[in-house]
Amino acid sequence: MTYTHALRLRLIAVYVGVLFAGLLCFAAAAVFAIDRSERSALDSHLSAAARAVSALLDLRSGQPAIDRDDRRQFVTVLGAQTSGLVVNGSRAVVLSNVSVPPSALLTVPAATASYLTTGSGEAELRAFVLPVTNNGRRVGKIVVWRPSDWIEETDREAAVAFLLAALVMAALAWIAGNAVTHRALDEVVARQRRFTADASHDLRAPLAVIRAESDLALAKERDAGSYRQSLATISQEADRMESLIGDLLSVARAEAGALEIARVDLNAIAREACARIAGAAAAKMVELDFAASGRTQVNGNAPELERAALAVLHNAVKHAPAGGRIEVRATGSGGTVELSVLDNGPGFSPEALEHGLERFWRGDALGAGSGLGLAVADSIAHAFGGKVRLSNVEGKAETRLIFPAA
């Protein structure tokens, strides 16, 4: 079993396990709610029936009694599957719709109106006892009852139905999760492998140059100029490695959320980035035109935002033609702050528009380089709730860093 396959199975198992546990909790809550609702409805029915029977009773010689006509109403008031009895103060049964009432209900005290449950299993009964009083003195009681074992049976059936539904949903989730994670995880692993391979290649290349130059310098005695040239080459390659490692660390910190966040002015950051890139622009005789408008406060980390701005500006300077022009605009409006960099180079190719923000992607529109510049800017932007957008405006390449306003 491959690592990717094992990881996919673990992810699916965790997802399905959490889903199944959630469904079981929902099922338990639903069965409990059904049980409470049924028992509450049963108690309401028993109470209403007992009070209706109470309305049929008369008091004769201080004892409960009932007319012949009202006796016929007694069964109607109780309803189907409900039984009842009326007992006088001497514990004699005045009226009942069953021939042999349960003994536990004949002897139950009736100081106050109350509910009780007697029996168990299929013989379980739910009863309501209502005292009959005369001038504040208890002279009898009314007991109304009904079997309640059907409630437990309903609860069991509901629990089984919910369990089966949970199992079916878990099975479907396993199938769907396997299909989704198979593609997604393979893409992530493939991307990670490409990233590792590309990073290794980009780090190996300057190391190879450094190793070759140092071996050549140590192979035999050389003049001071040759040593100086070797050291200059080694220094240049070391700078390349330092820049690449800095970009990798910046991406890692941004994605890990390990950046301190404060309110900063994107206008000031963009202005400082333009000042730092001005030398490289002057070397190509590229004009930098910077302007700002609106409120440009954002929540972010000033050094990392400057790194993102420099990455975008460096890409623009690299692809602007000699004697060209780069327009840099920091604007704030409508709850967003935007840094736009527009150069009059060849513009982004369709492939660059689609893949330009991917790490180590290299294309004609983005040039040679490490392929990390715009990816670094994108990672930093996302770390602060922003985004990077690539587009062509009248044939010119435009890169926009968009952030929510602070």
BAMARSE-566274 format. One record per residue: residue in three letters; x, y, z of N, C-alpha, C in turn. Coordinates in pm, whole numbers, padded with zeros to 5 digits, always signed. Layout:
% residues N
ALAXYZXYZXYZ...
This chain:
% residues 406
MET+00084-00119+00000+00000+00000+00000+00088+00124+00000THR+00065+00214-00095+00145+00335-00106+00109+00434+00004TYR+00201+00527+00028+00176+00630+00129+00052+00711+00095THR+00038+00746-00033-00077+00827-00075-00208+00752-00051HIS-00207+00621-00085-00329+00541-00065-00363+00529+00084ALA-00260+00506+00166-00284+00495+00311-00335+00627+00368LEU-00277+00737+00322-00321+00868+00371-00464+00895+00328ARG-00498+00858+00204-00634+00878+00156-00733+00798+00240LEU-00699+00674+00272-00788+00591+00353-00806+00650+00492ARG-00698+00703+00550-00709+00764+00683-00799+00888+00679LEU-00780+00969+00576-00863+01089+00565-01010+01053+00549ILE-01038+00956+00463-01177+00915+00441-01235+00855+00568ALA-01154+00774+00639-01202+00711+00762-01237+00816+00867VAL-01152+00917+00879-01180+01024+00977-01306+01099+00937TYR-01317+01133+00809-01434+01206+00761-01562+01127+00782VAL-01560+00999+00742-01680+00915+00757-01710+00891+00904GLY-01605+00872+00986-01627+00852+01129-01693+00970+01195VAL-01644+01090+01162-01704+01212+01219-01848+01228+01171LEU-01870+01202+01041-02006+01212+00987-02099+01112+01053PHE-02052+00988+01069-02136+00884+01129-02166+00917+01275ALA-02066+00966+01348-02088+01004+01487-02189+01119+01496GLY-02176+01216+01404-02271+01326+01402-02413+01279+01373LEU-02425+01184+01280-02558+01130+01248-02616+01052+01365LEU-02531+00979+01437-02580+00905+01553-02627+01000+01662CYS-02553+01109+01683-02596+01209+01782-02730+01271+01740PHE-02743+01301+01611-02870+01355+01562-02982+01253+01581ALA-02954+01126+01551-03055+01022+01565-03099+01008+01711ALA-03001+01010+01803-03035+00998+01945-03122+01116+01989ALA-03085+01236+01944-03165+01354+01980-03304+01344+01920ALA-03313+01296+01795-03444+01285+01729-03532+01181+01799VAL-03474+01065+01834-03553+00961+01903-03599+01013+02039PHE-03511+01084+02109-03550+01140+02238-03664+01240+02222ALA-03654+01324+02118-03760+01423+02094-03891+01354+02059ILE-03885+01247+01978-04006+01172+01942-04068+01110+02067ASP-03982+01049+02152-04031+00986+02274-04100+01089+02364ARG-04034+01206+02384-04093+01310+02470-04225+01359+02412SER-04230+01375+02281-04352+01425+02218-04467+01327+02233GLU-04438+01197+02213-04543+01096+02224-04593+01084+02367ARG-04502+01086+02463-04543+01075+02603-04620+01198+02648SER-04579+01315+02599-04650+01437+02634-04792+01435+02575ALA-04804+01386+02451-04936+01377+02388-05024+01278+02463LEU-04964+01166+02506-05041+01066+02582-05089+01124+02714ASP-05001+01193+02785-05040+01253+02914-05150+01356+02894SER-05141+01434+02789-05245+01534+02763-05379+01467+02736HIS-05377+01357+02661-05501+01284+02632-05562+01228+02760LEU-05479+01167+02846-05530+01108+02970-05587+01216+03062SER-05519+01327+03072-05566+01435+03157-05700+01490+03107ALA-05709+01512+02977-05833+01564+02919-05948+01467+02938ALA-05920+01337+02921-06025+01236+02937-06073+01231+03082ALA-05978+01237+03178-06017+01232+03319-06103+01352+03357ARG-06068+01469+03307-06144+01589+03341-06283+01587+03273ALA-06288+01525+03155-06419+01511+03089-06509+01416+03167VAL-06450+01308+03222-06527+01216+03305-06573+01287+03431SER-06488+01371+03486-06524+01446+03607-06647+01533+03583ALA-06659+01586+03461-06774+01671+03430-06904+01591+03423LEU-06893+01459+03403-07013+01374+03396-07064+01334+03533LEU-06981+01345+03636-07018+01293+03768-07111+01388+03842ASP-07195+01325+03926-07278+01398+04021-07235+01357+04162LEU-07272+01435+04260-07245+01401+04399-07377+01373+04469ARG-07392+01253+04517-07513+01212+04588-07473+01163+04726SER-07529+01227+04825-07494+01196+04964-07345+01209+04986GLY-07285+01306+04914-07143+01331+04930-07053+01231+04860GLN-07110+01142+04778-07031+01042+04706-07051+01059+04556PRO-06947+01028+04474-06961+01040+04329-07061+00940+04274ALA-07144+00987+04181-07242+00901+04116-07259+00950+03974ILE-07327+00869+03889-07341+00906+03749-07476+00856+03699ASP-07543+00937+03620-07672+00899+03564-07655+00793+03456ARG-07769+00727+03424-07767+00624+03321-07725+00683+03186ASP-07781+00801+03152-07747+00861+03023-07599+00897+03016ASP-07545+00946+03129-07404+00983+03130-07312+00862+03124ARG-07365+00747+03167-07282+00626+03158-07247+00594+03012ARG-07345+00619+02923-07318+00592+02781-07212+00689+02728GLN-07208+00810+02784-07109+00908+02740-06969+00874+02792PHE-06966+00792+02897-06839+00760+02961-06739+00697+02863VAL-06788+00596+02788-06700+00526+02693-06659+00619+02579THR-06754+00702+02536-06723+00795+02427-06616+00895+02469VAL-06627+00942+02592-06529+01040+02641-06390+00979+02649LEU-06383+00853+02694-06252+00790+02707-06184+00770+02572GLY-06257+00731+02471-06200+00708+02341-06144+00567+02327ALA-06099+00534+02207-06049+00401+02179-05917+00376+02253GLN-05896+00252+02296-05775+00203+02362-05749+00271+02497THR-05845+00345+02547-05828+00411+02676-05930+00355+02773SER-05885+00326+02894-05972+00269+02997-05981+00366+03114GLY-06089+00348+03194-06106+00437+03307-06197+00377+03412LEU-06189+00436+03531-06277+00391+03639-06300+00507+03734VAL-06411+00497+03807-06444+00595+03910-06459+00517+04041VAL-06387+00560+04143-06389+00493+04273-06441+00592+04376ASN-06530+00546+04465-06581+00636+04569-06490+00633+04691GLY-06530+00706+04793-06447+00716+04913-06429+00586+04985SER-06518+00490+04962-06507+00359+05027-06426+00262+04941ARG-06362+00313+04836-06282+00234+04743-06366+00135+04663ALA-06495+00163+04653-06581+00081+04568-06585+00141+04429VAL-06583+00054+04328-06583+00100+04190-06724+00143+04153VAL-06739+00270+04124-06868+00325+04083-06893+00298+03936LEU-06789+00309+03856-06804+00296+03711-06670+00257+03652SER-06671+00166+03553-06550+00127+03482-06590+00067+03348ASN-06503+00085+03247-06531+00024+03117-06455-00106+03098VAL-06390-00155+03205-06322-00285+03200-06377-00370+03314SER-06382-00499+03292-06440-00588+03393-06349-00607+03513VAL-06218-00613+03486-06123-00632+03597-06016-00524+03588PRO-06034-00413+03656-05935-00305+03654-05805-00351+03718PRO-05690-00299+03677-05562-00333+03740-05564-00298+03888SER-05521-00393+03972-05526-00371+04117-05438-00254+04160ALA-05328-00232+04089-05238-00123+04127-05306+00012+04111LEU-05400+00021+04018-05469+00147+03996-05586+00166+04092LEU-05638+00054+04146-05747+00065+04243-05698+00121+04376THR-05573+00089+04408-05522+00128+04540-05432+00251+04536VAL-05410+00306+04419-05319+00420+04409-05378+00540+04482PRO-05299+00611+04565-05352+00727+04636-05388+00839+04540ALA-05481+00925+04583-05527+01032+04495-05534+01163+04572ALA-05425+01197+04642-05424+01323+04716-05428+01441+04621THR-05355+01430+04511-05353+01536+04409-05358+01472+04271ALA-05389+01556+04172-05386+01506+04034-05243+01468+03999SER-05223+01347+03947-05086+01301+03919-05086+01194+03812TYR-04966+01177+03753-04945+01071+03653-04864+00960+03719LEU-04880+00839+03668-04797+00729+03714-04785+00625+03603THR-04678+00548+03614-04655+00438+03519-04647+00310+03600THR-04716+00210+03555-04717+00081+03625-04696-00030+03525GLY-04644-00141+03572-04616-00252+03483-04489-00230+03404SER-04454-00326+03320-04334-00316+03237-04353-00397+03110GLY-04270-00368+03011-04278-00440+02884-04411-00418+02817GLU-04471-00529+02770-04599-00518+02701-04713-00486+02796ALA-04690-00502+02928-04796-00474+03027-04782-00334+03086GLU-04696-00250+03029-04676-00116+03084-04797-00028+03058LEU-04842+00041+03163-04957+00130+03153-04918+00269+03200ARG-04974+00369+03135-04959+00508+03177-05096+00555+03225ALA-05101+00613+03347-05229+00649+03406-05227+00791+03458PHE-05349+00847+03467-05367+00978+03529-05473+00964+03635VAL-05442+01012+03755-05532+01001+03870-05581+01141+03904LEU-05714+01156+03911-05775+01285+03942-05865+01269+04065PRO-05838+01336+04174-05925+01322+04293-06062+01387+04271VAL-06163+01329+04333-06298+01386+04332-06322+01443+04472THR-06357+01568+04478-06371+01634+04607-06512+01690+04627ASN-06550+01706+04754-06678+01767+04790-06652+01858+04909ASN-06670+01989+04885-06644+02088+04989-06503+02074+05047GLY-06407+02053+04956-06267+02043+04998-06228+01908+05054ARG-06324+01814+05061-06295+01680+05115-06292+01578+05001ARG-06189+01494+04999-06176+01395+04893-06277+01283+04917VAL-06360+01260+04815-06465+01160+04828-06452+01050+04723GLY-06347+01049+04647-06328+00948+04545-06216+00988+04449LYS-06204+00912+04343-06100+00941+04244-06141+00890+04108ILE-06083+00951+04007-06100+00906+03868-05963+00862+03819VAL-05956+00743+03764-05830+00692+03709-05852+00659+03562VAL-05770+00719+03476-05776+00692+03332-05639+00640+03290TRP-05635+00532+03213-05505+00475+03175-05509+00422+03032ARG-05391+00398+02983-05376+00347+02847-05242+00276+02836PRO-05232+00167+02759-05101+00100+02741-05000+00198+02677SER-04877+00193+02728-04774+00283+02674-04655+00208+02615ASP-04666+00075+02603-04555-00002+02546-04532+00033+02400TRP-04636+00084+02330-04622+00119+02188-04523+00234+02168ILE-04506+00316+02274-04410+00427+02260-04267+00373+02248GLU-04234+00277+02334-04101+00217+02326-04081+00145+02192GLU-04186+00081+02144-04177+00014+02014-04153+00116+01903THR-04223+00229+01910-04201+00336+01812-04060+00390+01821ASP-04010+00406+01945-03873+00454+01963-03773+00358+01900ARG-03794+00227+01920-03702+00129+01862-03706+00134+01710GLU-03826+00143+01654-03837+00148+01508-03770+00273+01452ALA-03790+00386+01522-03726+00510+01476-03574+00500+01487ALA-03525+00440+01596-03381+00425+01615-03321+00337+01505VAL-03389+00227+01473-03340+00138+01367-03340+00211+01232ALA-03448+00287+01206-03455+00361+01079-03343+00463+01069PHE-03318+00537+01178-03210+00636+01177-03074+00568+01162LEU-03056+00453+01228-02928+00381+01217-02903+00335+01074LEU-03007+00279+01011-02992+00235+00873-02961+00354+00781ALA-03032+00465+00805-03005+00585+00724-02863+00634+00744ALA-02814+00629+00869-02677+00672+00898-02576+00582+00828LEU-02603+00452+00830-02513+00357+00763-02510+00381+00612VAL-02628+00406+00554-02634+00433+00410-02559+00562+00376MET-02582+00667+00456-02514+00793+00430-02364+00780+00450ALA-02322+00702+00550-02179+00680+00571-02118+00605+00453ALA-02190+00506+00400-02141+00433+00285-02129+00523+00163LEU-02232+00606+00142-02226+00701+00029-02113+00801+00048ALA-02094+00846+00174-01986+00939+00202-01850+00875+00176TRP-01838+00747+00208-01711+00676+00182-01684+00670+00032ILE-01787+00637-00044-01770+00627-00189-01736+00764-00248ALA-01815+00866-00210-01790+01000-00262-01656+01054-00215GLY-01624+01032-00087-01497+01080-00034-01379+01014-00101ASN-01392+00886-00133-01284+00816-00202-01261+00875-00340ALA-01372+00905-00410-01359+00962-00544-01299+01102-00540VAL-01344+01182-00442-01296+01320-00435-01152+01326-00388THR-01121+01255-00279-00985+01262-00225-00883+01197-00316HIS-00927+01098-00396-00833+01033-00488-00773+01136-00583ARG-00859+01217-00643-00809+01317-00736-00739+01431-00662ALA-00804+01483-00556-00749+01598-00486-00614+01566-00422LEU-00607+01451-00354-00483+01416-00285-00372+01385-00384ASP-00408+01318-00493-00306+01292-00595-00251+01421-00653GLU-00340+01520-00673-00293+01648-00723-00203+01718-00623VAL-00242+01713-00494-00160+01777-00391-00024+01711-00381VAL-00023+01577-00379+00104+01505-00369+00190+01530-00492ALA+00127+01529-00610+00202+01556-00733+00259+01697-00732ARG+00178+01793-00684+00226+01931-00676+00341+01943-00577GLN+00327+01872-00465+00433+01877-00364+00562+01814-00419ARG+00546+01706-00494+00665+01643-00552+00731+01734-00654ARG+00647+01801-00736+00704+01895-00833+00773+02010-00762PHE+00710+02057-00653+00769+02167-00577+00904+02125-00520THR+00909+02005-00459+01034+01956-00403+01141+01939-00510ALA+01100+01881-00625+01196+01860-00734+01247+01993-00789ASP+01155+02088-00808+01196+02218-00862+01283+02294-00764ALA+01245+02290-00635+01326+02359-00534+01464+02296-00526SER+01469+02162-00531+01599+02095-00528+01683+02133-00649HIS+01618+02140-00765+01691+02176-00887+01745+02318-00878ASP+01660+02410-00830+01702+02549-00823+01810+02572-00718LEU+01809+02491-00614+01916+02501-00515+02042+02428-00560ARG+02024+02319-00635+02139+02243-00682+02219+02319-00787ALA+02149+02398-00871+02218+02468-00979+02324+02565-00927PRO+02291+02660-00835+02396+02747-00784+02502+02672-00704LEU+02459+02564-00634+02558+02485-00562+02659+02422-00658ALA+02608+02375-00771+02698+02316-00871+02797+02419-00924VAL+02751+02542-00947+02840+02648-00994+02944+02680-00887ILE+02896+02691-00761+02989+02720-00652+03094+02611-00640ARG+03050+02486-00649+03143+02373-00638+03243+02374-00754ALA+03193+02400-00873+03282+02401-00990+03385+02514-00980GLU+03340+02633-00941+03432+02746-00930+03535+02723-00821SER+03490+02668-00707+03585+02644-00598+03685+02534-00636ASP+03640+02427-00703+03731+02321-00747+03832+02374-00848LEU+03783+02460-00938+03872+02517-01038+03976+02608-00973ALA+03933+02686-00873+04027+02776-00807+04131+02700-00726LEU+04091+02582-00673+04184+02504-00591+04269+02408-00673ALA+04235+02390-00800+04306+02291-00881+04453+02329-00904LYS+04480+02457-00922+04617+02501-00947+04628+02649-00910GLU+04754+02691-00901+04778+02830-00869+04727+02920-00982ARG+04659+03029-00941+04605+03122-01041+04640+03263-00997ASP+04625+03357-01092+04655+03495-01056+04539+03554-00975ALA+04565+03672-00916+04466+03736-00829+04339+03768-00904GLY+04346+03806-01027+04226+03838-01106+04137+03717-01124SER+04197+03601-01147+04118+03478-01165+04049+03440-01035TYR+04125+03451-00923+04062+03422-00794+03947+03518-00767ARG+03968+03644-00799+03864+03743-00777+03740+03712-00860GLN+03761+03668-00986+03648+03631-01071+03573+03510-01016SER+03646+03412-00964+03582+03294-00905+03501+03332-00782LEU+03560+03417-00699+03488+03459-00579+03364+03540-00614ALA+03372+03623-00718+03256+03701-00761+03145+03609-00809THR+03183+03504-00884+03083+03407-00932+03020+03334-00815ILE+03105+03292-00718+03053+03222-00601+02959+03313-00523SER+02998+03441-00507+02912+03536-00434+02778+03556-00504GLN+02783+03563-00637+02660+03582-00713+02566+03462-00696GLU+02623+03342-00703+02540+03223-00687+02488+03209-00544ALA+02568+03252-00448+02522+03250-00308+02405+03346-00290ASP+02412+03461-00358+02299+03556-00352+02173+03494-00411ARG+02188+03418-00519+02073+03351-00579+02012+03252-00481MET+02099+03174-00414+02049+03078-00317+01980+03147-00201GLU+02040+03256-00152+01981+03329-00041+01844+03384-00078SER+01832+03437-00200+01704+03491-00246+01599+03380-00256LEU+01640+03266-00312+01546+03154-00326+01501+03102-00190ILE+01596+03086-00098+01561+03036+00035+01472+03137+00106GLY+01499+03266+00088+01414+03368+00147+01272+03361+00093ASP+01259+03338-00037+01126+03324-00096+01054+03202-00041LEU+01127+03090-00029+01065+02968+00024+01020+02988+00169LEU+01103+03051+00249+01065+03078+00388+00946+03172+00396SER+00942+03270+00307+00831+03365+00307+00701+03293+00275VAL+00703+03204+00175+00584+03127+00141+00541+03039+00258ALA+00640+02974+00322+00609+02884+00433+00548+02961+00550ARG+00605+03077+00583+00550+03157+00694+00410+03207+00662ALA+00389+03248+00537+00257+03298+00499+00153+03189+00508GLU+00185+03069+00458+00088+02960+00459+00067+02905+00599ALA+00167+02920+00687+00152+02871+00824+00082+02972+00913GLY+00058+03093+00862-00007+03197+00942+00080+03248+01055ALA+00213+03235+01040+00306+03276+01146+00357+03417+01125LEU+00273+03507+01083+00313+03646+01057+00240+03739+01152GLU+00315+03835+01205+00253+03936+01290+00174+04032+01202ILE+00054+04064+01245-00035+04148+01165-00062+04279+01238ALA-00050+04388+01163-00078+04521+01216-00137+04605+01104ARG-00188+04720+01138-00241+04811+01036-00125+04884+00971VAL-00113+04872+00840-00004+04935+00766-00061+05009+00645ASP+00020+05100+00592-00020+05181+00477+00042+05122+00351LEU-00042+05067+00264+00008+05006+00141+00073+05110+00050ASN+00029+05233+00059+00088+05341-00019+00236+05356+00017ALA+00266+05363+00148+00405+05378+00192+00489+05256+00154ILE+00429+05137+00165+00502+05015+00130+00535+05013-00018ALA+00436+05047-00102+00459+05049-00246+00564+05154-00284ARG+00560+05270-00218+00657+05375-00246+00799+05328-00212GLU+00814+05260-00098+00945+05208-00058+00993+05100-00154ALA+00901+05014-00198+00938+04909-00293+00984+04971-00426CYS+00917+05075-00470+00958+05144-00594+01097+05203-00579ALA+01125+05258-00461+01257+05315-00437+01366+05208-00443ARG+01335+05089-00391+01434+04982-00389+01455+04922-00528ILE+01352+04923-00612+01365+04865-00745+01412+04968-00848ALA+01423+05094-00805+01456+05202-00899+01589+05179-00969GLY+01690+05125-00897+01820+05100-00959+01811+05002-01074ALA+01738+04891-01051+01723+04791-01157+01646+04849-01274ALA+01546+04934-01247+01470+04996-01355+01558+05094-01434ALA+01640+05171-01363+01727+05266-01431+01829+05196-01520ALA+01875+05078-01476+01972+05004-01556+01914+04965-01691LYS+01782+04947-01699+01716+04915-01826+01652+05038-01889MET+01676+05152-01827+01616+05278-01874+01463+05268-01876VAL+01408+05201-01773+01264+05187-01759+01214+05294-01662GLU+01113+05366-01702+01058+05472-01620+00955+05414-01523LEU+00968+05453-01395+00872+05412-01292+00780+05529-01262ASP+00651+05509-01279+00552+05614-01252+00463+05568-01137PHE+00480+05632-01021+00404+05590-00902+00303+05697-00863ALA+00182+05652-00826+00079+05744-00778-00010+05669-00680ALA-00069+05745-00588-00158+05685-00488-00280+05773-00471SER-00392+05709-00436-00515+05784-00411-00603+05705-00317GLY-00685+05776-00239-00777+05712-00147-00708+05663-00020ARG-00786+05597+00062-00736+05544+00190-00678+05405+00165THR-00550+05386+00195-00481+05262+00158-00432+05185+00280GLN-00505+05192+00390-00469+05117+00511-00518+04972+00499VAL-00428+04878+00530-00464+04735+00528-00408+04670+00654ASN-00462+04552+00684-00408+04471+00794-00309+04372+00737GLY-00181+04382+00778-00080+04294+00723+00051+04309+00795ASN+00154+04251+00735+00289+04258+00789+00374+04337+00690ALA+00427+04450+00735+00494+04542+00643+00609+04478+00566PRO+00704+04407+00630+00815+04346+00553+00766+04247+00448GLU+00665+04165+00484+00617+04066+00387+00539+04132+00274LEU+00461+04235+00305+00391+04307+00198+00489+04375+00105GLU+00598+04425+00161+00700+04485+00075+00766+04379-00013ARG+00788+04261+00044+00844+04151-00037+00751+04116-00153ALA+00618+04114-00125+00522+04086-00230+00525+04194-00338ALA+00529+04320-00295+00534+04430-00392+00662+04424-00474LEU+00775+04394-00410+00902+04384-00482+00900+04270-00583ALA+00836+04158-00545+00829+04045-00639+00754+04085-00765VAL+00642+04157-00748+00564+04200-00864+00641+04303-00945LEU+00705+04399-00878+00782+04504-00949+00902+04443-01022HIS+00969+04350-00958+01084+04285-01022+01040+04214-01150ASN+00925+04145-01143+00874+04077-01263+00842+04177-01373ALA+00786+04294-01334+00753+04396-01434+00877+04455-01498VAL+00978+04485-01415+01103+04542-01469+01171+04443-01562LYS+01166+04317-01526+01233+04213-01605+01174+04203-01745HIS+01042+04226-01756+00977+04205-01885+00941+04334-01958ALA+00964+04448-01893+00942+04574-01963+01055+04594-02064PRO+01027+04644-02182+01133+04666-02282+01226+04779-02238ALA+01347+04780-02290+01442+04888-02260+01379+05021-02302GLY+01387+05118-02210+01324+05246-02237+01173+05242-02219GLY+01122+05138-02155+00978+05123-02136+00927+05199-02014ARG+00808+05163-01973+00741+05239-01866+00659+05142-01780ILE+00665+05164-01650+00586+05085-01554+00503+05181-01470GLU+00372+05156-01467+00281+05239-01389+00243+05163-01261VAL+00269+05226-01147+00239+05167-01017+00133+05254-00950ARG+00020+05192-00913-00089+05268-00854-00136+05199-00725ALA-00141+05277-00616-00198+05230-00490-00328+05307-00467THR-00439+05236-00465-00570+05301-00454-00655+05231-00349GLY-00746+05307-00290-00840+05251-00194-00980+05303-00220SER-01075+05209-00234-01214+05249-00256-01303+05129-00236GLY-01426+05155-00191-01526+05049-00179-01488+04936-00086GLY-01411+04965+00019-01376+04860+00114-01258+04776+00074THR-01192+04806-00038-01075+04731-00081-00960+04827-00110VAL-00839+04774-00097-00718+04849-00130-00643+04767-00234GLU-00595+04836-00338-00536+04765-00451-00404+04828-00490LEU-00306+04741-00514-00178+04784-00570-00169+04726-00711SER-00165+04814-00810-00164+04772-00951-00029+04805-01012VAL+00029+04707-01082+00157+04726-01152+00134+04692-01299LEU+00147+04791-01385+00120+04775-01529+00246+04809-01606ASP+00297+04713-01685+00416+04740-01767+00380+04729-01914ASN+00460+04795-01998+00430+04793-02141+00513+04689-02214GLY+00532+04575-02145+00600+04463-02208+00507+04386-02299PRO+00541+04261-02331+00461+04183-02426+00328+04133-02368GLY+00304+04150-02239+00181+04100-02178+00193+03954-02139PHE+00096+03905-02066+00096+03766-02022+00041+03677-02133SER+00106+03565-02153+00052+03465-02246-00067+03396-02182PRO-00151+03328-02262-00264+03253-02201-00217+03153-02096GLU-00102+03089-02120-00051+02993-02022-00009+03063-01893ALA+00051+03183-01907+00093+03257-01789-00027+03305-01707LEU-00133+03345-01776-00253+03388-01705-00312+03273-01623GLU-00296+03151-01671-00352+03034-01602-00259+02980-01495HIS-00127+02980-01523-00032+02914-01432+00068+03009-01367GLY+00058+03138-01395+00161+03231-01351+00178+03239-01200LEU+00077+03202-01122+00087+03211-00977+00131+03080-00914GLU+00159+02979-00997+00204+02851-00943+00353+02857-00914ARG+00394+02788-00810+00535+02788-00773+00621+02721-00879PHE+00731+02784-00910+00832+02732-01003+00779+02717-01145TRP+00661+02776-01174+00615+02771-01313+00694+02874-01392ARG+00743+02832-01505+00820+02921-01590+00759+02918-01729GLY+00740+03034-01786+00687+03044-01921+00749+03163-01990ASP+00720+03176-02118+00779+03286-02193+00744+03421-02133ALA+00621+03432-02079+00579+03562-02028+00645+03596-01897LEU+00690+03491-01823+00748+03516-01692+00900+03506-01692GLY+00955+03462-01801+01099+03459-01813+01161+03342-01741ALA+01295+03345-01727+01368+03236-01665+01347+03240-01514GLY+01436+03303-01438+01415+03323-01295+01385+03195-01220SER+01350+03211-01092+01322+03093-01009+01178+03046-01023GLY+01091+03129-01077+00951+03093-01087+00876+03105-00956LEU+00935+03177-00860+00871+03190-00730+00814+03329-00704GLY+00854+03430-00780+00818+03568-00750+00670+03591-00732LEU+00591+03564-00835+00447+03588-00826+00379+03490-00731ALA+00434+03368-00719+00379+03273-00623+00399+03323-00480VAL+00515+03385-00453+00539+03443-00321+00439+03554-00294ALA+00420+03644-00393+00324+03753-00377+00185+03699-00351ASP+00146+03593-00420+00012+03536-00402-00004+03475-00264SER+00098+03403-00216+00091+03342-00082+00081+03449+00026ILE+00160+03555+00012+00156+03663+00111+00020+03732+00108ALA-00032+03758-00011-00164+03823-00022-00272+03739+00044HIS-00271+03609+00019-00372+03522+00081-00358+03519+00232ALA-00236+03531+00284-00215+03529+00429-00285+03645+00498PHE-00308+03754+00424-00373+03871+00481-00511+03895+00421GLY-00574+03787+00373-00710+03796+00321-00719+03858+00184GLY-00607+03869+00114-00607+03931-00018-00591+03830-00130LYS-00561+03878-00248-00544+03792-00365-00461+03865-00469VAL-00407+03790-00562-00333+03844-00675-00407+03808-00802ARG-00420+03903-00892-00488+03881-01019-00398+03925-01134LEU-00387+03837-01234-00309+03866-01354-00405+03895-01469SER-00372+03994-01550-00457+04026-01664-00376+04105-01766ASN-00434+04119-01885-00376+04202-01990-00470+04319-02016VAL-00416+04439-02013-00493+04560-02037-00437+04627-02163GLU-00514+04618-02270-00470+04673-02399-00333+04619-02438GLY-00316+04490-02418-00191+04424-02456-00080+04437-02354LYS-00102+04510-02245+00001+04528-02142-00029+04436-02024ALA+00079+04386-01962+00064+04296-01847+00033+04377-01723GLU-00074+04338-01651-00110+04405-01526-00121+04300-01415THR-00053+04330-01305-00062+04246-01186-00122+04329-01074ARG-00229+04276-01012-00297+04351-00906-00294+04272-00775LEU-00253+04339-00669-00263+04285-00535-00383+04354-00469ILE-00482+04273-00430-00608+04327-00379-00626+04281-00234PHE-00651+04378-00143-00667+04348-00001-00794+04414+00052PRO-00854+04354+00155-00964+04425+00224-00908+04544+00300ALA-00979+04654+00299-00932+04774+00370-00939+04752+00520ALA-00845+04810+00592-00842+04798+00739-00949+04887+00799
